[in-house]
Amino acid sequence: MTPWMATVALVAEVAEPVTAAIFLVCGLFLLEVEARSPALDPGCRRLARGVGWAYVGVAAIIAALLLLGIVPWGVARSG
């Protein structure tokens, strides 16, 4: 593996848990704050709940793949 690919692999491995954490935080924010905001109409609150759950789902998928040792982006464990 070239030094360039080793650097890319290291960055990819560090970025995966950070990505999962960001998706989780954004999803929880949408669920806890936006979905309960009285300033928004019911359609907006429903959309915030749907997108919030989607973000939490993406975070769960990434976390499960990491726990299983599968690298979602396919770069970090090449060769």
trRosetta pair geometry for C-beta under 8 A, 3 or more apart (Angstrom, degrees):
i j d omega theta_ij theta_ji phi_ij phi_ji
1 5 4.8 -120 -171 88 91 121
1 6 5.3 114 125 -61 117 86
1 9 7.3 -10 -177 -12 148 144
1 78 7.2 129 -105 89 118 90
1 79 5.1 -173 -64 52 103 160
2 5 4.8 91 55 10 81 100
2 6 6.9 -141 95 -6 42 87
3 6 5.4 -54 -145 36 34 115
3 7 6.4 37 155 -21 66 103
4 7 5.9 -55 -154 33 29 111
4 8 6.5 27 150 -15 64 106
5 8 5.5 -51 -145 39 37 113
5 9 6.1 41 153 -23 66 104
5 78 7.1 -81 177 68 125 124
5 79 7.9 78 132 -3 142 136
6 9 5.6 -51 -146 35 30 114
6 10 6.4 31 154 -19 63 104
7 10 5.8 -53 -149 35 31 110
7 11 6.4 28 154 -15 65 106
8 11 5.8 -56 -147 39 31 110
8 12 6.2 33 153 -22 65 108
8 75 5.9 -86 135 166 105 133
9 12 5.7 -55 -147 36 29 113
9 13 6.4 28 156 -19 64 105
9 75 5.8 -152 -99 136 62 86
9 76 4.6 115 -160 -135 77 49
9 77 7.3 122 -151 -53 118 31
9 78 7.0 -130 -93 28 120 89
10 13 5.9 -55 -149 35 30 109
10 14 6.5 25 155 -14 64 107
10 76 7.7 122 -61 -131 19 92
11 14 5.9 -59 -148 40 31 108
11 15 6.0 30 155 -24 67 113
12 15 5.7 -57 -140 36 28 111
12 16 6.7 40 160 -36 62 98
12 71 7.2 55 137 -174 120 125
12 73 5.3 -134 -158 74 119 137
12 75 4.5 171 -60 76 170 116
12 76 4.3 -145 94 -64 117 95
13 16 6.3 -43 -153 12 29 113
13 71 7.5 -58 -94 -123 74 121
13 76 4.4 116 -61 -137 87 141
14 17 7.5 -68 -173 37 35 94
14 18 6.7 23 146 -10 68 120
15 18 5.4 -70 -150 47 39 113
15 19 5.7 45 154 -29 76 106
15 73 7.9 19 82 -10 117 154
16 19 5.7 -51 -146 31 28 112
16 20 6.6 26 156 -16 62 103
16 62 6.4 -172 -175 -177 85 111
16 66 5.9 152 137 -86 128 120
16 71 7.1 -110 -74 -147 155 75
16 72 6.4 144 -128 32 116 107
16 73 6.9 -138 -83 -2 104 112
16 76 7.6 -63 -25 -27 131 150
17 20 5.5 -51 -148 37 37 113
17 21 6.3 39 153 -20 67 104
17 66 6.5 92 -76 -125 81 166
18 21 5.7 -54 -148 37 31 112
18 22 6.4 31 154 -19 65 106
19 22 5.8 -55 -147 36 30 109
19 23 6.4 29 155 -16 64 105
19 62 6.2 -132 99 -157 103 164
20 23 5.9 -55 -149 38 30 110
20 24 6.3 30 153 -20 65 108
20 59 4.8 106 -166 -149 70 73
20 62 4.0 -155 -87 97 102 128
20 63 5.1 121 -161 -58 148 80
20 66 7.1 -80 -34 -7 153 140
21 24 5.6 -56 -148 37 31 113
21 25 6.2 28 156 -17 67 106
21 59 7.4 105 -71 -138 14 118
22 25 5.9 -52 -143 38 31 108
22 26 6.2 28 159 -15 65 109
23 26 6.0 -59 -145 41 27 108
23 27 6.1 27 158 -19 64 111
23 55 4.9 -165 -174 -174 78 82
23 56 7.4 166 140 -85 90 23
23 58 4.8 -109 -169 91 150 107
23 59 3.9 -174 96 -66 110 91
23 62 7.0 118 33 16 146 138
24 27 5.8 -59 -145 39 27 110
24 28 6.2 22 159 -15 64 109
24 55 7.3 174 -86 140 20 93
24 56 6.3 66 -124 -118 61 63
24 59 3.9 122 -61 -147 81 165
25 28 5.9 -57 -145 40 28 107
25 29 6.3 32 154 -23 63 106
26 29 5.6 -53 -148 34 30 114
26 30 6.5 30 154 -18 64 104
26 52 8.0 -151 128 -121 65 65
26 55 5.1 -109 93 -173 97 155
27 30 5.8 -54 -151 35 32 109
27 31 6.3 25 154 -14 66 109
27 51 7.8 -148 -118 129 71 63
27 52 4.7 114 -164 -167 64 60
27 53 6.9 116 -162 -73 114 12
27 54 7.3 -155 -113 70 113 49
27 55 3.1 -166 -74 92 99 108
27 56 3.8 180 143 -48 153 72
27 57 7.9 166 -121 10 155 57
27 58 7.8 174 -56 41 135 93
27 59 6.4 -123 11 -3 140 128
28 31 5.6 -56 -143 42 34 110
28 32 5.7 14 165 -6 70 115
28 52 7.2 116 -70 -163 13 107
28 56 6.9 95 -55 -83 67 108
29 32 6.4 -65 -133 47 23 96
29 33 5.4 -21 -175 21 65 119
29 34 7.0 54 136 -6 72 101
29 52 7.6 -149 71 -118 50 107
30 33 7.2 -60 -107 53 13 82
30 34 4.9 -35 -145 42 54 124
30 35 6.2 68 150 -30 64 98
30 48 4.8 -161 -174 -175 92 83
30 49 7.4 179 139 -83 98 23
30 51 5.6 -103 -176 91 162 94
30 52 3.3 -158 94 -81 112 100
30 55 6.6 112 22 25 135 138
31 34 7.8 22 -15 51 12 83
31 35 5.3 -14 -146 13 34 138
31 48 7.5 173 -80 141 32 90
31 49 6.4 73 -115 -123 69 60
31 52 3.8 157 -52 159 78 149
31 53 7.0 94 -82 -55 116 65
31 56 7.2 16 -30 -36 138 131
32 35 7.2 56 0 40 10 100
32 36 6.8 -33 175 10 34 123
33 36 6.7 -94 -159 45 13 94
33 37 6.6 31 155 -54 60 101
34 37 5.6 -34 -147 -7 35 120
34 40 6.9 46 -174 -16 72 157
34 44 7.8 -103 172 147 99 94
34 45 7.2 -180 141 -120 70 58
34 48 3.8 -146 118 -150 113 148
34 52 7.3 180 60 -58 111 124
35 45 5.2 93 -153 -166 51 78
35 48 4.4 -159 -73 102 70 113
35 49 4.4 90 -122 -68 131 80
35 52 6.1 -69 -39 -1 128 151
36 45 7.3 98 -63 -140 18 117
37 40 4.7 70 87 4 108 105
37 45 6.9 -161 50 -94 76 98
37 48 7.9 67 19 16 107 171
40 44 4.0 -115 -178 89 115 128
40 45 5.2 143 101 -54 120 82
40 48 7.2 55 119 -13 169 137
41 44 5.2 93 56 10 70 103
41 45 7.3 -138 98 -4 35 91
42 45 5.6 -57 -145 39 35 111
42 46 6.1 37 156 -22 68 106
43 46 5.7 -54 -147 36 30 112
43 47 6.4 31 153 -18 64 105
44 47 5.6 -52 -147 37 33 112
44 48 6.3 36 152 -21 65 104
45 48 5.6 -51 -147 35 33 113
45 49 6.5 35 152 -20 64 102
46 49 5.7 -51 -151 34 32 112
46 50 6.5 31 152 -18 64 106
47 50 5.7 -55 -148 37 32 111
47 51 6.2 24 159 -11 68 108
48 51 6.1 -57 -140 43 28 104
48 52 5.9 35 156 -25 63 111
49 52 5.6 -56 -144 37 26 115
49 53 6.4 23 160 -15 63 105
50 53 6.1 -57 -150 37 27 105
50 54 6.4 28 152 -20 63 107
51 54 5.4 -53 -148 36 35 116
51 55 6.4 37 153 -20 66 103
52 55 5.8 -55 -151 34 30 110
52 56 6.5 27 153 -15 64 105
53 56 5.6 -52 -145 39 36 111
53 57 6.2 42 152 -23 65 105
54 57 5.5 -54 -150 35 31 116
54 58 6.5 32 152 -20 64 102
55 58 5.7 -49 -148 33 33 110
55 59 6.5 35 152 -18 64 104
56 59 5.6 -53 -150 37 34 114
56 60 6.4 36 150 -21 65 105
57 60 5.6 -54 -147 35 33 112
57 61 6.4 34 154 -20 66 103
58 61 5.7 -52 -148 34 33 112
58 62 6.4 31 154 -16 65 105
59 62 5.9 -56 -148 38 31 109
59 63 6.2 30 154 -18 65 109
60 63 5.6 -55 -144 39 31 112
60 64 6.2 32 156 -20 65 106
61 64 5.8 -54 -146 36 29 110
61 65 6.4 28 155 -17 63 106
61 72 8.0 90 130 -100 93 135
62 65 5.8 -56 -149 37 31 111
62 66 6.4 30 153 -18 65 107
62 72 5.9 -51 -124 -30 76 154
63 66 5.7 -56 -148 38 31 111
63 67 6.3 30 155 -18 66 107
64 67 5.7 -55 -145 38 31 110
64 68 6.2 23 157 -12 65 110
65 68 5.8 -61 -145 43 29 106
65 70 4.5 -84 -163 77 83 99
65 71 7.4 115 150 -113 111 8
65 72 4.9 79 115 -61 159 94
66 69 7.7 43 -179 -71 30 22
66 70 7.7 -91 -65 59 22 60
66 71 8.0 53 -100 -104 62 48
66 72 7.7 -43 -55 -18 75 101
71 74 6.1 157 100 -70 100 23
71 75 7.1 -120 139 44 136 50
71 76 4.6 -156 -139 46 152 108
71 77 5.3 166 -9 10 141 105
73 76 6.9 79 67 -14 100 94
74 78 7.4 54 158 -65 66 101
75 78 6.3 -43 -162 -18 37 115
